[in-house]
């Protein structure tokens, strides 16, 4: 088993943040590997890096955008699914750029 520390950036219309979730998987973590983050969400690993914790690998699993949703609602949804918020950014997002 391999332990992944997955990082996911999330953006909504009035804020965003970076979440982390630890997963145990049977395959070696490599770029392009598909990981199941929840019953309904599977993402590809975009980048990997060794973790400071022995036996863990850090991985970037991308960006999720919610143009029409409020950040507080999206944040609560991810936290209820087992994600931990690492960093939060508040402010209006200009989706036209």
C-alpha positions, 0 to 999 in steps of 0.5 A: 500500500502507498499513502498519498497526500492529495492536494486539490485547489477549489475555486468558487465565485467569491473565494476558494482554497486548497484542500488535502486528503490522505488516501491509501492506494495499492498502486505506486503513485505516478503522474497520470494515475487515476485515484478515487477521491470519493464514491463519485469523484475520480481524478488523475494525479498531475504531479507528485513529490516526496512528502516529509512524512516517511512513506507518504507521497504528495500529489496534485489532483488538480482544480475544481471550479464552481463559477455559480456557487458560493465558497462557504457552501462549496467549502462545507461540502468538501469538509463533509466528504473528508477533505481538510482545508489548508489555505483559504482565499476570499474575494470575488473571482473574475471568470472572464479573464 
